[in-house]
Amino acid sequence: DLLSKIPSNVTEEHLILTLQEYVHREARYFGALTEMQASLVLQNIYCERLRAQLFAKEKKDNTPKATGKLDVDGLPRCLTADEFV
């Protein structure tokens, strides 16, 4: 491992320190990337739930509502079928 090597001169010491800085920076970037991915997963779950709710609401709004009336012209009707008597 290059980071565990004991430097033999000043140049190697600077290179090892620079390499350590890059390794730490890469670890921070990886952590930030992981956090962003987790955030996107949660946002996707939230959007899917909202999409399902919106679909259900639109479906409910588009279905005709039963009013309980047989005819809407306002005139009375004589119901003679057996199921109405």
Residue pairs with C-beta under 8 A, 6 or more apart in sequence:
2 16
2 19
3 16
3 19
3 20
3 23
5 12
5 16
7 13
7 15
7 16
70 77
70 79
71 77
79 85
